[in-house]
Amino acid sequence: MPTRVELVRELVKGDILDKVHPATLIMLLQAEPAIRLAPDVPPSRHRRSAERRLNLALYFLPQAEREHYRQEWGAEMAAMSPSAAARFALNVLIGAPGAGLVLRLSKIFGRQAA
């Protein structure tokens, strides 16, 4: 659960603080920590595009590796702006067939002595 300081930091970082009524902000700060905020605003076009590209890229990877990379790439994209996340996801999608091939070959042949 985020602390109150983290909540305010996220509101400021997300440029939401100026859109929240002061009474609503006071209620949020006094609310129980178990209450989670659910944004009413749907994800942006860039964010949806990034998620679709990421999900498509995961199909090129071996099934056993997908969840690991979904979490890893999702964490990378969470720290980015929506447009930067869309560019990142496009680069991931372009490199996914090669990465999937390397992962499959490494499972087949394993580590070889040089």
TORRO-994573 format. One record per atom (N, C-alpha, C): residue in one letter; residue number from 0; y negated, z negated, x negated. Coordinates in steps of 0.05 Angstrom, whole numbers, plus 5000, padded with zeros to 4 digits. Layout:
BEGIN
<atom code="A" pos="NUM" py="Y" pz="Z" px="X"/>
...
! end
This chain:
BEGIN
<atom code="M" pos="0" py="5024" pz="5000" px="4983"/>
<atom code="M" pos="0" py="5000" pz="5000" px="5000"/>
<atom code="M" pos="0" py="4975" pz="5000" px="4983"/>
<atom code="P" pos="1" py="4955" pz="5016" px="4990"/>
<atom code="P" pos="1" py="4931" pz="5016" px="4974"/>
<atom code="P" pos="1" py="4914" pz="4991" px="4978"/>
<atom code="T" pos="2" py="4901" pz="4983" px="4958"/>
<atom code="T" pos="2" py="4882" pz="4961" px="4960"/>
<atom code="T" pos="2" py="4857" pz="4971" px="4973"/>
<atom code="R" pos="3" py="4839" pz="4952" px="4981"/>
<atom code="R" pos="3" py="4814" pz="4961" px="4993"/>
<atom code="R" pos="3" py="4797" pz="4977" px="4974"/>
<atom code="V" pos="4" py="4798" pz="4970" px="4949"/>
<atom code="V" pos="4" py="4783" pz="4984" px="4928"/>
<atom code="V" pos="4" py="4793" pz="5013" px="4926"/>
<atom code="E" pos="5" py="4820" pz="5016" px="4926"/>
<atom code="E" pos="5" py="4832" pz="5043" px="4925"/>
<atom code="E" pos="5" py="4825" pz="5059" px="4950"/>
<atom code="L" pos="6" py="4824" pz="5046" px="4973"/>
<atom code="L" pos="6" py="4817" pz="5060" px="4998"/>
<atom code="L" pos="6" py="4788" pz="5070" px="4996"/>
<atom code="V" pos="7" py="4770" pz="5054" px="4988"/>
<atom code="V" pos="7" py="4742" pz="5062" px="4986"/>
<atom code="V" pos="7" py="4739" pz="5084" px="4965"/>
<atom code="R" pos="8" py="4754" pz="5082" px="4943"/>
<atom code="R" pos="8" py="4753" pz="5102" px="4922"/>
<atom code="R" pos="8" py="4763" pz="5129" px="4932"/>
<atom code="E" pos="9" py="4784" pz="5129" px="4948"/>
<atom code="E" pos="9" py="4795" pz="5154" px="4960"/>
<atom code="E" pos="9" py="4775" pz="5166" px="4980"/>
<atom code="L" pos="10" py="4762" pz="5148" px="4996"/>
<atom code="L" pos="10" py="4743" pz="5158" px="5015"/>
<atom code="L" pos="10" py="4719" pz="5171" px="5001"/>
<atom code="V" pos="11" py="4711" pz="5159" px="4979"/>
<atom code="V" pos="11" py="4688" pz="5170" px="4964"/>
<atom code="V" pos="11" py="4697" pz="5196" px="4950"/>
<atom code="K" pos="12" py="4720" pz="5196" px="4938"/>
<atom code="K" pos="12" py="4730" pz="5220" px="4924"/>
<atom code="K" pos="12" py="4735" pz="5243" px="4943"/>
<atom code="G" pos="13" py="4744" pz="5237" px="4966"/>
<atom code="G" pos="13" py="4750" pz="5258" px="4986"/>
<atom code="G" pos="13" py="4725" pz="5267" px="5001"/>
<atom code="D" pos="14" py="4701" pz="5256" px="4994"/>
<atom code="D" pos="14" py="4676" pz="5262" px="5007"/>
<atom code="D" pos="14" py="4678" pz="5257" px="5037"/>
<atom code="I" pos="15" py="4691" pz="5235" px="5044"/>
<atom code="I" pos="15" py="4694" pz="5228" px="5072"/>
<atom code="I" pos="15" py="4675" pz="5205" px="5080"/>
<atom code="L" pos="16" py="4666" pz="5190" px="5060"/>
<atom code="L" pos="16" py="4651" pz="5166" px="5065"/>
<atom code="L" pos="16" py="4625" pz="5172" px="5081"/>
<atom code="D" pos="17" py="4612" pz="5194" px="5075"/>
<atom code="D" pos="17" py="4587" pz="5200" px="5090"/>
<atom code="D" pos="17" py="4593" pz="5210" px="5118"/>
<atom code="K" pos="18" py="4618" pz="5216" px="5125"/>
<atom code="K" pos="18" py="4625" pz="5225" px="5152"/>
<atom code="K" pos="18" py="4635" pz="5203" px="5169"/>
<atom code="V" pos="19" py="4640" pz="5179" px="5157"/>
<atom code="V" pos="19" py="4651" pz="5157" px="5172"/>
<atom code="V" pos="19" py="4628" pz="5139" px="5182"/>
<atom code="H" pos="20" py="4629" pz="5131" px="5207"/>
<atom code="H" pos="20" py="4609" pz="5113" px="5218"/>
<atom code="H" pos="20" py="4612" pz="5086" px="5205"/>
<atom code="P" pos="21" py="4590" pz="5072" px="5199"/>
<atom code="P" pos="21" py="4592" pz="5046" px="5185"/>
<atom code="P" pos="21" py="4610" pz="5026" px="5199"/>
<atom code="A" pos="22" py="4609" pz="5025" px="5226"/>
<atom code="A" pos="22" py="4626" pz="5006" px="5241"/>
<atom code="A" pos="22" py="4655" pz="5013" px="5237"/>
<atom code="T" pos="23" py="4662" pz="5039" px="5236"/>
<atom code="T" pos="23" py="4689" pz="5047" px="5231"/>
<atom code="T" pos="23" py="4698" pz="5039" px="5203"/>
<atom code="L" pos="24" py="4681" pz="5042" px="5184"/>
<atom code="L" pos="24" py="4687" pz="5034" px="5156"/>
<atom code="L" pos="24" py="4693" pz="5004" px="5155"/>
<atom code="I" pos="25" py="4677" pz="4988" px="5169"/>
<atom code="I" pos="25" py="4681" pz="4959" px="5169"/>
<atom code="I" pos="25" py="4708" pz="4953" px="5182"/>
<atom code="M" pos="26" py="4715" pz="4967" px="5204"/>
<atom code="M" pos="26" py="4741" pz="4962" px="5216"/>
<atom code="M" pos="26" py="4763" pz="4969" px="5198"/>
<atom code="L" pos="27" py="4760" pz="4991" px="5183"/>
<atom code="L" pos="27" py="4781" pz="4999" px="5164"/>
<atom code="L" pos="27" py="4785" pz="4978" px="5142"/>
<atom code="L" pos="28" py="4763" pz="4968" px="5132"/>
<atom code="L" pos="28" py="4765" pz="4948" px="5111"/>
<atom code="L" pos="28" py="4777" pz="4921" px="5120"/>
<atom code="Q" pos="29" py="4773" pz="4915" px="5146"/>
<atom code="Q" pos="29" py="4783" pz="4890" px="5157"/>
<atom code="Q" pos="29" py="4811" pz="4894" px="5169"/>
<atom code="A" pos="30" py="4821" pz="4918" px="5170"/>
<atom code="A" pos="30" py="4847" pz="4923" px="5183"/>
<atom code="A" pos="30" py="4870" pz="4912" px="5166"/>
<atom code="E" pos="31" py="4892" pz="4909" px="5179"/>
<atom code="E" pos="31" py="4916" pz="4899" px="5165"/>
<atom code="E" pos="31" py="4924" pz="4920" px="5144"/>
<atom code="P" pos="32" py="4934" pz="4911" px="5121"/>
<atom code="P" pos="32" py="4941" pz="4930" px="5100"/>
<atom code="P" pos="32" py="4965" pz="4948" px="5108"/>
<atom code="A" pos="33" py="4980" pz="4941" px="5128"/>
<atom code="A" pos="33" py="5003" pz="4957" px="5136"/>
<atom code="A" pos="33" py="4994" pz="4982" px="5151"/>
<atom code="I" pos="34" py="4969" pz="4983" px="5160"/>
<atom code="I" pos="34" py="4960" pz="5006" px="5176"/>
<atom code="I" pos="34" py="4953" pz="5028" px="5156"/>
<atom code="R" pos="35" py="4965" pz="5051" px="5161"/>
<atom code="R" pos="35" py="4959" pz="5074" px="5144"/>
<atom code="R" pos="35" py="4940" pz="5093" px="5159"/>
<atom code="L" pos="36" py="4923" pz="5106" px="5144"/>
<atom code="L" pos="36" py="4905" pz="5126" px="5155"/>
<atom code="L" pos="36" py="4919" pz="5152" px="5159"/>
<atom code="A" pos="37" py="4915" pz="5164" px="5182"/>
<atom code="A" pos="37" py="4926" pz="5191" px="5187"/>
<atom code="A" pos="37" py="4902" pz="5209" px="5192"/>
<atom code="P" pos="38" py="4898" pz="5229" px="5174"/>
<atom code="P" pos="38" py="4875" pz="5246" px="5178"/>
<atom code="P" pos="38" py="4878" pz="5263" px="5203"/>
<atom code="D" pos="39" py="4856" pz="5266" px="5217"/>
<atom code="D" pos="39" py="4855" pz="5283" px="5241"/>
<atom code="D" pos="39" py="4851" pz="5312" px="5234"/>
<atom code="V" pos="40" py="4842" pz="5317" px="5210"/>
<atom code="V" pos="40" py="4836" pz="5344" px="5201"/>
<atom code="V" pos="40" py="4861" pz="5357" px="5190"/>
<atom code="P" pos="41" py="4868" pz="5380" px="5200"/>
<atom code="P" pos="41" py="4892" pz="5394" px="5189"/>
<atom code="P" pos="41" py="4888" pz="5402" px="5160"/>
<atom code="P" pos="42" py="4909" pz="5406" px="5145"/>
<atom code="P" pos="42" py="4906" pz="5414" px="5117"/>
<atom code="P" pos="42" py="4891" pz="5441" px="5116"/>
<atom code="S" pos="43" py="4876" pz="5445" px="5094"/>
<atom code="S" pos="43" py="4861" pz="5470" px="5091"/>
<atom code="S" pos="43" py="4880" pz="5494" px="5087"/>
<atom code="R" pos="44" py="4868" pz="5517" px="5090"/>
<atom code="R" pos="44" py="4883" pz="5542" px="5087"/>
<atom code="R" pos="44" py="4895" pz="5543" px="5059"/>
<atom code="H" pos="45" py="4880" pz="5535" px="5039"/>
<atom code="H" pos="45" py="4890" pz="5536" px="5011"/>
<atom code="H" pos="45" py="4913" pz="5516" px="5007"/>
<atom code="R" pos="46" py="4911" pz="5493" px="5019"/>
<atom code="R" pos="46" py="4932" pz="5473" px="5016"/>
<atom code="R" pos="46" py="4958" pz="5482" px="5030"/>
<atom code="R" pos="47" py="4956" pz="5494" px="5054"/>
<atom code="R" pos="47" py="4980" pz="5505" px="5067"/>
<atom code="R" pos="47" py="4992" pz="5527" px="5051"/>
<atom code="S" pos="48" py="4975" pz="5544" px="5040"/>
<atom code="S" pos="48" py="4984" pz="5567" px="5023"/>
<atom code="S" pos="48" py="4999" pz="5556" px="4999"/>
<atom code="A" pos="49" py="4988" pz="5535" px="4986"/>
<atom code="A" pos="49" py="5001" pz="5524" px="4963"/>
<atom code="A" pos="49" py="5028" pz="5512" px="4970"/>
<atom code="E" pos="50" py="5030" pz="5498" px="4993"/>
<atom code="E" pos="50" py="5055" pz="5486" px="5001"/>
<atom code="E" pos="50" py="5076" pz="5508" px="5007"/>
<atom code="R" pos="51" py="5068" pz="5530" px="5020"/>
<atom code="R" pos="51" py="5087" pz="5551" px="5025"/>
<atom code="R" pos="51" py="5097" pz="5564" px="4999"/>
<atom code="R" pos="52" py="5079" pz="5569" px="4981"/>
<atom code="R" pos="52" py="5087" pz="5580" px="4955"/>
<atom code="R" pos="52" py="5106" pz="5562" px="4940"/>
<atom code="L" pos="53" py="5100" pz="5536" px="4940"/>
<atom code="L" pos="53" py="5117" pz="5517" px="4927"/>
<atom code="L" pos="53" py="5145" pz="5516" px="4939"/>
<atom code="N" pos="54" py="5146" pz="5516" px="4966"/>
<atom code="N" pos="54" py="5172" pz="5516" px="4979"/>
<atom code="N" pos="54" py="5188" pz="5541" px="4973"/>
<atom code="L" pos="55" py="5174" pz="5564" px="4971"/>
<atom code="L" pos="55" py="5188" pz="5589" px="4964"/>
<atom code="L" pos="55" py="5198" pz="5588" px="4936"/>
<atom code="A" pos="56" py="5182" pz="5577" px="4918"/>
<atom code="A" pos="56" py="5190" pz="5575" px="4890"/>
<atom code="A" pos="56" py="5215" pz="5558" px="4886"/>
<atom code="L" pos="57" py="5218" pz="5538" px="4903"/>
<atom code="L" pos="57" py="5241" pz="5519" px="4901"/>
<atom code="L" pos="57" py="5267" pz="5533" px="4907"/>
<atom code="Y" pos="58" py="5267" pz="5555" px="4923"/>
<atom code="Y" pos="58" py="5291" pz="5569" px="4929"/>
<atom code="Y" pos="58" py="5303" pz="5583" px="4904"/>
<atom code="F" pos="59" py="5287" pz="5588" px="4884"/>
<atom code="F" pos="59" py="5297" pz="5601" px="4860"/>
<atom code="F" pos="59" py="5312" pz="5581" px="4841"/>
<atom code="L" pos="60" py="5308" pz="5555" px="4846"/>
<atom code="L" pos="60" py="5320" pz="5535" px="4829"/>
<atom code="L" pos="60" py="5347" pz="5526" px="4839"/>
<atom code="P" pos="61" py="5364" pz="5516" px="4822"/>
<atom code="P" pos="61" py="5390" pz="5506" px="4832"/>
<atom code="P" pos="61" py="5385" pz="5483" px="4852"/>
<atom code="Q" pos="62" py="5403" pz="5481" px="4871"/>
<atom code="Q" pos="62" py="5400" pz="5462" px="4893"/>
<atom code="Q" pos="62" py="5397" pz="5433" px="4882"/>
<atom code="A" pos="63" py="5412" pz="5426" px="4862"/>
<atom code="A" pos="63" py="5411" pz="5399" px="4851"/>
<atom code="A" pos="63" py="5384" pz="5392" px="4839"/>
<atom code="E" pos="64" py="5369" pz="5412" px="4830"/>
<atom code="E" pos="64" py="5343" pz="5407" px="4817"/>
<atom code="E" pos="64" py="5319" pz="5408" px="4835"/>
<atom code="R" pos="65" py="5323" pz="5418" px="4859"/>
<atom code="R" pos="65" py="5300" pz="5423" px="4877"/>
<atom code="R" pos="65" py="5283" pz="5399" px="4883"/>
<atom code="E" pos="66" py="5296" pz="5377" px="4891"/>
<atom code="E" pos="66" py="5281" pz="5353" px="4899"/>
<atom code="E" pos="66" py="5264" pz="5342" px="4876"/>
<atom code="H" pos="67" py="5276" pz="5343" px="4852"/>
<atom code="H" pos="67" py="5262" pz="5333" px="4828"/>
<atom code="H" pos="67" py="5236" pz="5350" px="4824"/>
<atom code="Y" pos="68" py="5239" pz="5377" px="4825"/>
<atom code="Y" pos="68" py="5216" pz="5394" px="4821"/>
<atom code="Y" pos="68" py="5196" pz="5393" px="4844"/>
<atom code="R" pos="69" py="5206" pz="5389" px="4869"/>
<atom code="R" pos="69" py="5188" pz="5386" px="4892"/>
<atom code="R" pos="69" py="5170" pz="5362" px="4887"/>
<atom code="Q" pos="70" py="5181" pz="5340" px="4879"/>
<atom code="Q" pos="70" py="5165" pz="5316" px="4874"/>
<atom code="Q" pos="70" py="5146" pz="5320" px="4850"/>
<atom code="E" pos="71" py="5156" pz="5332" px="4829"/>
<atom code="E" pos="71" py="5139" pz="5336" px="4805"/>
<atom code="E" pos="71" py="5115" pz="5355" px="4811"/>
<atom code="W" pos="72" py="5121" pz="5378" px="4823"/>
<atom code="W" pos="72" py="5100" pz="5397" px="4829"/>
<atom code="W" pos="72" py="5081" pz="5386" px="4851"/>
<atom code="G" pos="73" py="5092" pz="5372" px="4870"/>
<atom code="G" pos="73" py="5076" pz="5360" px="4891"/>
<atom code="G" pos="73" py="5056" pz="5340" px="4880"/>
<atom code="A" pos="74" py="5065" pz="5324" px="4861"/>
<atom code="A" pos="74" py="5047" pz="5304" px="4848"/>
<atom code="A" pos="74" py="5025" pz="5318" px="4832"/>
<atom code="E" pos="75" py="5032" pz="5340" px="4819"/>
<atom code="E" pos="75" py="5012" pz="5356" px="4804"/>
<atom code="E" pos="75" py="4991" pz="5366" px="4824"/>
<atom code="M" pos="76" py="5000" pz="5377" px="4846"/>
<atom code="M" pos="76" py="4982" pz="5390" px="4865"/>
<atom code="M" pos="76" py="4965" pz="5369" px="4880"/>
<atom code="A" pos="77" py="4976" pz="5345" px="4884"/>
<atom code="A" pos="77" py="4961" pz="5325" px="4898"/>
<atom code="A" pos="77" py="4935" pz="5317" px="4884"/>
<atom code="A" pos="78" py="4935" pz="5319" px="4857"/>
<atom code="A" pos="78" py="4912" pz="5312" px="4842"/>
<atom code="A" pos="78" py="4892" pz="5335" px="4839"/>
<atom code="M" pos="79" py="4898" pz="5358" px="4851"/>
<atom code="M" pos="79" py="4881" pz="5381" px="4848"/>
<atom code="M" pos="79" py="4865" pz="5387" px="4874"/>
<atom code="S" pos="80" py="4844" pz="5402" px="4871"/>
<atom code="S" pos="80" py="4830" pz="5411" px="4895"/>
<atom code="S" pos="80" py="4848" pz="5432" px="4909"/>
<atom code="P" pos="81" py="4844" pz="5437" px="4935"/>
<atom code="P" pos="81" py="4861" pz="5456" px="4949"/>
<atom code="P" pos="81" py="4862" pz="5484" px="4936"/>
<atom code="S" pos="82" py="4840" pz="5494" px="4927"/>
<atom code="S" pos="82" py="4841" pz="5521" px="4915"/>
<atom code="S" pos="82" py="4855" pz="5521" px="4888"/>
<atom code="A" pos="83" py="4851" pz="5499" px="4872"/>
<atom code="A" pos="83" py="4866" pz="5497" px="4847"/>
<atom code="A" pos="83" py="4895" pz="5494" px="4852"/>
<atom code="A" pos="84" py="4902" pz="5479" px="4872"/>
<atom code="A" pos="84" py="4931" pz="5475" px="4879"/>
<atom code="A" pos="84" py="4943" pz="5502" px="4888"/>
<atom code="A" pos="85" py="4928" pz="5518" px="4902"/>
<atom code="A" pos="85" py="4939" pz="5544" px="4910"/>
<atom code="A" pos="85" py="4944" pz="5562" px="4885"/>
<atom code="R" pos="86" py="4925" pz="5561" px="4866"/>
<atom code="R" pos="86" py="4929" pz="5577" px="4841"/>
<atom code="R" pos="86" py="4953" pz="5566" px="4825"/>
<atom code="F" pos="87" py="4955" pz="5540" px="4824"/>
<atom code="F" pos="87" py="4978" pz="5528" px="4810"/>
<atom code="F" pos="87" py="5004" pz="5536" px="4823"/>
<atom code="A" pos="88" py="5005" pz="5535" px="4849"/>
<atom code="A" pos="88" py="5030" pz="5542" px="4864"/>
<atom code="A" pos="88" py="5037" pz="5571" px="4860"/>
<atom code="L" pos="89" py="5017" pz="5588" px="4858"/>
<atom code="L" pos="89" py="5022" pz="5617" px="4853"/>
<atom code="L" pos="89" py="5034" pz="5620" px="4825"/>
<atom code="N" pos="90" py="5024" pz="5606" px="4805"/>
<atom code="N" pos="90" py="5035" pz="5608" px="4779"/>
<atom code="N" pos="90" py="5064" pz="5597" px="4778"/>
<atom code="V" pos="91" py="5069" pz="5576" px="4793"/>
<atom code="V" pos="91" py="5096" pz="5564" px="4795"/>
<atom code="V" pos="91" py="5114" pz="5585" px="4807"/>
<atom code="L" pos="92" py="5105" pz="5598" px="4829"/>
<atom code="L" pos="92" py="5122" pz="5618" px="4843"/>
<atom code="L" pos="92" py="5128" pz="5641" px="4824"/>
<atom code="I" pos="93" py="5109" pz="5650" px="4808"/>
<atom code="I" pos="93" py="5114" pz="5672" px="4790"/>
<atom code="I" pos="93" py="5134" pz="5664" px="4769"/>
<atom code="G" pos="94" py="5133" pz="5640" px="4759"/>
<atom code="G" pos="94" py="5152" pz="5631" px="4738"/>
<atom code="G" pos="94" py="5178" pz="5620" px="4748"/>
<atom code="A" pos="95" py="5181" pz="5616" px="4775"/>
<atom code="A" pos="95" py="5205" pz="5604" px="4786"/>
<atom code="A" pos="95" py="5231" pz="5619" px="4781"/>
<atom code="P" pos="96" py="5231" pz="5646" px="4784"/>
<atom code="P" pos="96" py="5256" pz="5660" px="4779"/>
<atom code="P" pos="96" py="5267" pz="5656" px="4750"/>
<atom code="G" pos="97" py="5249" pz="5657" px="4731"/>
<atom code="G" pos="97" py="5257" pz="5653" px="4703"/>
<atom code="G" pos="97" py="5266" pz="5624" px="4699"/>
<atom code="A" pos="98" py="5252" pz="5605" px="4710"/>
<atom code="A" pos="98" py="5259" pz="5577" px="4707"/>
<atom code="A" pos="98" py="5286" pz="5571" px="4720"/>
<atom code="G" pos="99" py="5291" pz="5584" px="4743"/>
<atom code="G" pos="99" py="5317" pz="5580" px="4757"/>
<atom code="G" pos="99" py="5339" pz="5591" px="4740"/>
<atom code="L" pos="100" py="5334" pz="5614" px="4728"/>
<atom code="L" pos="100" py="5355" pz="5627" px="4711"/>
<atom code="L" pos="100" py="5361" pz="5609" px="4687"/>
<atom code="V" pos="101" py="5341" pz="5599" px="4674"/>
<atom code="V" pos="101" py="5345" pz="5581" px="4651"/>
<atom code="V" pos="101" py="5360" pz="5556" px="4659"/>
<atom code="L" pos="102" py="5353" pz="5544" px="4682"/>
<atom code="L" pos="102" py="5367" pz="5520" px="4691"/>
<atom code="L" pos="102" py="5396" pz="5526" px="4697"/>
<atom code="R" pos="103" py="5401" pz="5549" px="4709"/>
<atom code="R" pos="103" py="5429" pz="5555" px="4716"/>
<atom code="R" pos="103" py="5445" pz="5561" px="4690"/>
<atom code="L" pos="104" py="5433" pz="5576" px="4671"/>
<atom code="L" pos="104" py="5447" pz="5582" px="4646"/>
<atom code="L" pos="104" py="5452" pz="5556" px="4630"/>
<atom code="S" pos="105" py="5433" pz="5538" px="4630"/>
<atom code="S" pos="105" py="5437" pz="5513" px="4615"/>
<atom code="S" pos="105" py="5459" pz="5496" px="4628"/>
<atom code="K" pos="106" py="5463" pz="5498" px="4654"/>
<atom code="K" pos="106" py="5485" pz="5484" px="4666"/>
<atom code="K" pos="106" py="5512" pz="5497" px="4659"/>
<atom code="I" pos="107" py="5512" pz="5523" px="4658"/>
<atom code="I" pos="107" py="5537" pz="5537" px="4652"/>
<atom code="I" pos="107" py="5545" pz="5533" px="4623"/>
<atom code="F" pos="108" py="5526" pz="5537" px="4604"/>
<atom code="F" pos="108" py="5533" pz="5536" px="4576"/>
<atom code="F" pos="108" py="5528" pz="5509" px="4563"/>
<atom code="G" pos="109" py="5512" pz="5493" px="4575"/>
<atom code="G" pos="109" py="5505" pz="5467" px="4564"/>
<atom code="G" pos="109" py="5492" pz="5469" px="4537"/>
<atom code="R" pos="110" py="5492" pz="5448" px="4522"/>
<atom code="R" pos="110" py="5480" pz="5449" px="4495"/>
<atom code="R" pos="110" py="5500" pz="5461" px="4475"/>
<atom code="Q" pos="111" py="5492" pz="5480" px="4460"/>
<atom code="Q" pos="111" py="5508" pz="5493" px="4440"/>
<atom code="Q" pos="111" py="5499" pz="5484" px="4412"/>
<atom code="A" pos="112" py="5518" pz="5480" px="4395"/>
<atom code="A" pos="112" py="5511" pz="5474" px="4367"/>
<atom code="A" pos="112" py="5499" pz="5498" px="4354"/>
<atom code="A" pos="113" py="5479" pz="5494" px="4338"/>
<atom code="A" pos="113" py="5465" pz="5516" px="4325"/>
<atom code="A" pos="113" py="5480" pz="5526" px="4301"/>
! end
